[in-house]
């Protein structure tokens, strides 16, 4: 089957390729790191929808990851330890913050959009670290406990791996359908020229707001999965200084591409996990990798590979 084939079977093929890729990585990276890689890829997919497809760069996407992380933890402590309900609570918290902040944020563009997200992230970081430290554990964070649901015992690493893989594939499949639909074409058009889209009679504010909510919900989903995996939350999950992680991953893999988000997420996690073990200043090499992508692979690694494959197919 061609990599660039379109039709109903394409999404299933893409999902199968991604699943096979992570199953290949499993014996190489180990089950713990592979699970971490997949959860981070879910986060990159959510960010990439906002940045790669709609053209809005956010410097504060850690806020939405942290919202999901703290929501699932507080839910498990005060409401129910049912893991699936807790994950759902995390997603709904991400959607809620998108509904509340969206009307303010999506009215802005360019640097204003990026920085207002950063400002809200800084506010959220202060709230969990200082203002509401009585409930969030402050600097020490807090633990999360979840009950077993039949064979779903998330304390068992194989179960967590399988669930994370399922969630990643589900997120990819839904976004694939979403971005391939007329709605997806519209948000891409907003990225290219919002003025012309308005001229055609579309209310771009509504579409941007909905896309923003979907992006924050997916980011919160990744945060909830992280707590399900680790069993504790700290302010690092909402730390504004970590906002560059998802941006670097999207740029390295290729913004505006779901495959690029997966590749970028894996490469960033590989660099940050393995180089840091051997080189104290590993960030320098990450910067070099980013510069190479900017000057040599302008559409990211996946964009470069896809262009080569299209040229070869055409020939």
N, C-alpha and C positions, 0 to 999 in steps of 0.2 A: 504493500500500500504506500502510495506516495506521501511524503511528509507534508506536501502542500495540497493534498486532496481536500475537497470540501464536500459537505453533505452530512447526513445524520450520523454516519459511522465515524466521522472525523473526531468528534469529541471523545468517543469511547476509545478510539485508537490513542489519542493524546493521554488519556487517563491511564491506559495500560502501559504506555511508554514510561510515564512518571513513576508508576508503581514498580515497574521492573528496575528502573534506575536506583530507587532507594533500597530495593531488595538486594541489588548488587553491592551497594555501599554498606549494607548491614554487616557483613563479615569483615569489612575493611575498617570501618569506624567504630564498630561496637554498637550495641543496642541503645545505650544511654545517649551517646552523641548523635546517632542517627535520628533519634526521637527529638532531640533539641533542634537539629537541622530542619526537620519537617515543620515544627512549630514556628520557627523563625520564618520559614518560607510562607506560611499562612499570613504572617504579619506583613511580609514584603508584598504579597498579592494584594492585600487591602490598601497598602500605601500606593502601589503601582496603579490601582484603579483611579485614584485621585490625581496622581502626578503624571503617569504615563499616558493615560487615556483622556483625562480632562484638562491636563496641562496646568495643574495647581500644585505648586511645591509647598509642602508643610514642614516647618522646622520643629513642630511640637507634636508629632504623632505618638510620642511616648505617653502623652496624656491619655490617649484612648486605650493603649495597651495596658497602662496602669489602672485605668478605670475598670477594665474587665478583671484584672488581677485582684484588686481590692474588693470588687463586688462579689466575686465567687468566694473569697475568703470570709467576708462578713456574713454572707448568706449561709455558709456552712456552719458558722459559729452561732448565729442568732435565729435562723429559720429552720433549715433542714440540711442534713449531711448527705442527702441524695445527690450523687455526683452529676447526673444528667440535668436535674433541676438547677443545680448550682451553676453549671456551664450556661444554661439558658438564661439565668439571672445575669451572668456576666455579659452575655450578648445584648440583652435588653438594656443594661446599664450603658453600654457603648452606644446603642441606638438613641437612648434618652439624651445623652450628652450631645449627640449629633443634632437632635431635634432642638435642644436649647441653644447651643452655640452656633448652629448652622446659619440662622438668619443674620447673625452679625458677621460671621467669617466669610461666607460666600459672596457677600456684597463687595469684597475687596479683591484685588488682583495683584499679581507680581510679588514684589518684596513685601507689600503690606499683608498679603495673604500668608506668606511664610512667617512673618514676624508676629502677627497676631496669634497664630497657633502657638508659637514659642512663648508668648506672653501668658496665654492661658495655661500652658504646660507648667510654667514657673509658678503660677498661682496654685495649681493642683499639687505641685511638689511641696509648696509651703504648707498647704492644708494637711496633707498626710504626715508631714515631718514634724510640724509644730502645732498648728491650730487644733487638729483633731487627733493628736498623738495618744490621747486617752483611749480612743477607739481603734486606732490603726497600729498601735505599738510604737509609733515614732521611729526613731533610728533603728531600733531593734527588730521592727517588723512583728509579724505574728504568724503562727502556724495554722494550717488548714487541715481538717480531718474529714474524710469521706467514708461513707459506709459502703459495704459490698452490695452489688446487685446481681445475684446469681453468679454467673461466670465473670461478670465485670468487676474485677478486683483491681483497681488502678494502682494498688501498691505493688502489683506484679508487673515487672518491666515488659514482658512480652505482650501483656494486655494493653499497657499504655502505648507501646509501639504500634500495635494494630489499630488502636483507636485514633492515634495521631495521624497515621497513614490514611485512614478512612476520612478523617476531617480535612486533611490536605486535598485529597482527591475530590471530595465533595465540593470544597471551596473552589478548586480549579474548574470543575465541571460547571458549576453555577455561573462563575464569572465568564467562562467560555461562551455559554449560551447568552449571557447578558450582553457581553461586548459584541457578539455577532448579530444581535437583534437590531431592529431599527432604533431602539433607544441607545444602544451602544454607538451606532453611527452618528446619532445626534450629539452625544457628549464628545465624540472625536471632532465633530464639526465645531463645537464650542471652543475646543482647544485651538483649532486652526483659525477661526474667525468668528468670534461671538457676535459681532455687529451684523454680519450677514444672516446669522441664524435668527436674530431678533427681527431683521427685515422680512424674513419669511413668515413671521407671525408666531414664533414659538416663545413661550415664557421661559427664558433661560434660567431665571432665578430658581424656579421650581425644580428644574432638572438638575441644576448644580446642588441644590439642597438635598435632594433625594440621593444623589451620588455620594455626597459627603456623609450622609447617614449610613449608607451601605459600607463606605470605607471605614468609618469609626466602629461600626458593628463588627467587621471582620478583624480589625485591630484588637478590639476587646475580646473577641473569640480566641485570638492567639494568646492574649494575656490570661484568660481563663484556663486554657490548655496548659500553659506554663505552670500555673499553681497546681493543677491536677497532677502534673508530672513531678514538681519539686516538693509540694506540700507546705510551702511557706511563702510569704510575701514580704518584701522590704521596699523602702523608698527607691531603690535602684530601678524598679520596674516603671517608675514614672520620672526618672531623673532626666532633665532637659539636656544634660551633657551627652547622653546616649542617643540623641535624635539623629546624629550623623550615621549611625549604623545602618538603618534602613535606607537612607538616601544613598549611601555608598553601594549597598547591595543592588538597588534598582539601577544605578548608573553602570555598574560593572556588568550586570547581566543584560541590560537593555530595557529602558523604560518603554512603555507602550506595548509590551509583549508579555504574555503570561508565562511562556517558556523562559523568557529573559528574567522574570522575577524569580523563578525556581532556580535557575542557574546562578544568578547573582546571590541569592540567599545561601546556596550551598558554598559558593566560592568565598563569600565573606566569612561565613562561619568556619570554613577550613583555615583561612588566613588567621583569623583571630584566635582560634583554638590551638593550632599547631605551631605557627610562627612564634606566638607568645611563650611557648614552652622552651624555645631555644634562643630567641632574640628578645632582649629586654625592650628595645625600641622598635617593636614590630610595626607600629603605626607608620613609620617612615616608609616601609615597603608597601603598606596599604595606599599611602599617598602616591607612591610611584606607579602602582597598578592603576590608580584612578587617572593619573596623568596620561598613561599609555592609552587608556580607554577613551579619554577625551580627545586626544590628538590622532590616535590611530584607528580606534573603533568607535566612531562617533555615535553609532546606534547600539553600542554595547556588544558584548561577545556574541550573544545570540543573533543580534541584527546582522553582524558581520558574517556569521556562519550561514544564516538564512539567505542573504544576498548571494553568497557563493554557490549555494545549492540551487537557487533559482537560475543563475547564469548557466550552471552546468546542465540543468534540466532543459533550459531553452536551447542550448547547443546540441 
